[in-house]
Amino acid sequence: MTYSLDFRQKVFAIKAKKNLTFAQTSEHFDIPIRTLFRWDQRIEPCATRAKPATKIDMDALAKDVKTHPDLYHWERAKQFGVTPAAICMALKRLKISYKKNTTAS
């Protein structure tokens, strides 16, 4: 669970107003002391993870989707040597989505 920015600021405002130590603030708000030290370094919460794809070559995947648009995820996963879930996440990263035909044939 991520604490909101206004709560974090309020914790440090009360810490400064009452002249509390980190240990006292931790006990007062029932927050781990390590969390308070981390907030002291960087108070705004992380919104997203900036982790690049490590196993899948994204250019090769984009080219594969263009040449074979009708493959299932498990077929693509076999080609790239990863799981179907990894292919699904990589396609989301590339913003590739195919709309399904919702009308009955």
C-alpha positions in Angstrom: 0.0 0.0 0.0 1.3 3.4 -0.9 0.7 6.4 1.5 -0.5 9.5 -0.2 1.7 12.6 -0.6 -0.4 14.7 1.7 -0.2 12.1 4.5 3.6 12.0 4.2 3.8 15.8 4.3 1.5 15.8 7.4 3.7 13.3 9.1 6.8 15.4 8.7 4.9 18.6 9.6 3.8 17.0 12.9 7.4 15.7 13.4 8.8 19.2 13.0 6.0 20.9 15.0 6.3 18.6 18.0 10.1 18.3 17.6 9.9 14.4 17.5 12.7 12.1 16.6 12.3 9.5 13.8 11.8 6.8 16.4 9.1 8.8 18.2 7.4 9.6 14.9 7.5 6.0 13.9 5.9 4.9 17.2 3.3 7.7 17.0 2.1 6.9 13.5 2.8 3.2 13.6 5.0 3.4 10.5 8.3 1.6 10.2 11.3 3.8 10.9 12.9 2.7 7.6 9.9 4.1 5.7 10.3 7.5 7.4 14.0 7.6 6.4 13.0 6.7 2.8 10.4 9.4 2.8 13.0 11.9 4.1 15.1 11.1 1.0 12.3 11.3 -1.5 8.8 12.3 -0.3 6.8 11.8 -3.5 5.6 8.3 -4.1 6.7 6.3 -7.2 4.0 6.3 -9.8 5.4 3.7 -12.2 8.2 1.3 -12.6 10.8 2.2 -15.1 12.1 -1.3 -15.9 12.8 -2.2 -19.5 12.1 -5.5 -21.1 15.1 -7.9 -20.5 14.2 -11.1 -22.2 12.2 -10.1 -25.3 13.6 -8.0 -28.1 10.9 -5.5 -28.6 11.8 -4.7 -32.2 11.8 -8.4 -33.2 8.4 -8.8 -31.5 6.9 -5.8 -33.3 8.2 -7.2 -36.6 6.8 -10.6 -35.8 3.4 -9.2 -35.1 3.4 -7.4 -38.4 4.4 -10.5 -40.3 2.3 -13.0 -38.4 -0.7 -11.1 -36.9 -2.8 -14.2 -36.3 -0.5 -16.1 -33.9 -1.6 -16.9 -30.4 0.4 -15.7 -27.4 1.6 -19.3 -26.6 2.9 -19.7 -30.2 4.8 -16.4 -30.0 6.1 -17.4 -26.5 7.5 -20.6 -28.0 9.4 -18.6 -30.6 10.9 -16.2 -28.1 11.5 -18.7 -25.4 9.3 -17.0 -22.7 5.9 -17.5 -21.2 2.6 -16.4 -22.8 2.2 -13.9 -19.9 5.5 -12.2 -20.8 4.3 -11.9 -24.4 1.1 -10.4 -23.2 2.9 -7.8 -21.1 5.3 -7.0 -23.9 2.5 -6.4 -26.4 0.9 -4.1 -23.8 4.2 -2.2 -23.6 4.2 -1.9 -27.4 0.5 -0.7 -27.2 -0.6 -3.5 -29.6 -4.1 -4.8 -29.1 -6.4 -6.5 -31.5 -10.2 -6.0 -31.2 -12.2 -9.1 -31.2 -15.3 -9.6 -33.4 -18.2 -9.2 -31.0 -20.9 -10.1 -33.5 -21.9 -13.7 -33.8 -21.0 -15.4 -37.0 
